[in-house]
């Protein structure tokens, strides 16, 4: 496991400490109907790897379809911070761009997960 990193939304109302599963090595994008519109790069964290330091009351939840994926956003600035994954409900996807000191441009080529043909949809 990696050392904890600081994560904030754009306006700073939400601040979290996140322990990533394997640093930025798990970076990926998804092409499901929601993620392809959002365009964020997500990295993995275990369910017990997120500690909300400030702004829990400012997070709002978006879910649809099976209800398995649970996407969290700041109510003020609208930035997606993290989500409980549909592909693995035992982990979170964390918005890499919200991690202090990370510029998604520096991640280079990031792979894609096939969210369109997800096994849970069959």
LINUR-V11377 format. One record per residue. RES is the residue in one small letter. OMEGA is omega in degrees with one decimal (999 if undefined). BURIAL is # if it has 9 or more other ideal C-beta (glycine too) atoms within 8 Angstrom, else .. D_FIRST is the distance of its C-alpha to the first C-alpha in whole Angstrom. Layout:
BEGIN
<<RES OMEGA BURIAL D_FIRST> <RES OMEGA BURIAL D_FIRST>>
END
This chain:
BEGIN
<<x 179.9 . 0> <x 172.0 # 4> <x 178.8 . 7> <x 177.0 . 9> <x 177.8 # 12> <x 179.2 # 15> <x 176.5 # 17> <x 170.5 # 20> <x -177.6 # 23> <x -175.9 . 26> <x 178.6 . 28> <x 179.8 . 26> <x 179.8 # 27> <x 176.7 # 23> <x -178.6 # 20> <x 169.2 # 17> <x -174.1 # 14> <x 174.2 # 11> <x -177.7 # 7> <x -179.2 # 6> <x -177.9 # 5> <x -179.2 . 6> <x -179.7 . 8> <x -177.9 # 11> <x -179.6 . 11> <x -176.8 # 12> <x 176.6 # 15> <x 173.3 # 18> <x 179.2 # 21> <x -179.5 # 23> <x 174.7 # 27> <x -174.8 # 28> <x -179.4 . 31> <x -174.5 # 29> <x -179.0 # 26> <x 175.7 # 28> <x -178.5 . 30> <x 175.3 . 27> <x -176.7 . 26> <x 171.0 # 22> <x -179.3 # 19> <x 172.2 # 16> <x -172.0 # 13> <x 173.7 # 11> <x 176.5 # 9> <x -179.8 # 9> <x 179.2 . 13> <x -175.6 . 12> <x -179.8 # 10> <x 174.8 # 13> <x 178.5 . 15> <x -177.3 # 18> <x -178.4 . 20> <x 170.6 . 23> <x 178.7 # 25> <x -179.8 . 24> <x -179.5 . 28> <x 176.9 # 28> <x 175.3 # 26> <x -172.7 . 28> <x 172.2 . 27> <x 176.8 . 28> <x 179.0 # 28> <x 176.8 . 31> <x -178.0 . 32> <x -178.3 . 30> <x -178.8 . 28> <x 178.5 # 25> <x -178.7 # 23> <x -174.2 # 23> <x -177.5 # 23> <x -177.3 # 23> <x 171.3 # 25> <x 179.4 # 26> <x -176.0 . 30> <x -174.6 . 31> <x 177.1 . 30> <x -177.2 . 29> <x 173.5 # 26> <x -180.0 # 23> <x -177.2 # 20> <x 176.0 # 18> <x 170.9 # 19> <x -170.4 # 18> <x 171.1 # 19> <x -178.5 # 22> <x 176.3 . 20> <x -177.1 . 18> <x 178.8 . 18> <x 177.0 . 15> <x 175.6 # 13> <x 162.8 # 14> <x -176.5 # 15> <x 179.1 # 15> <x -177.5 # 18> <x -177.9 # 16> <x 178.0 # 20> <x -179.1 # 19> <x -179.5 # 16> <x 176.8 . 18> <x -179.4 . 19> <x 170.9 # 18> <x -177.4 . 21> <x 177.4 # 21> <x -177.5 . 24> <x -178.9 . 21> <x 179.8 # 19> <x -179.8 . 22> <x -178.7 . 23> <x -178.6 # 21> <x -178.8 . 21> <x 171.6 . 23> <x -179.1 # 22> <x 178.6 . 26> <x 178.7 # 26> <x -178.0 . 30> <x -176.9 . 30> <x -178.7 # 27> <x 179.9 . 28> <x -178.0 . 28> <x -178.0 . 31> <x 999 . 33>>
END
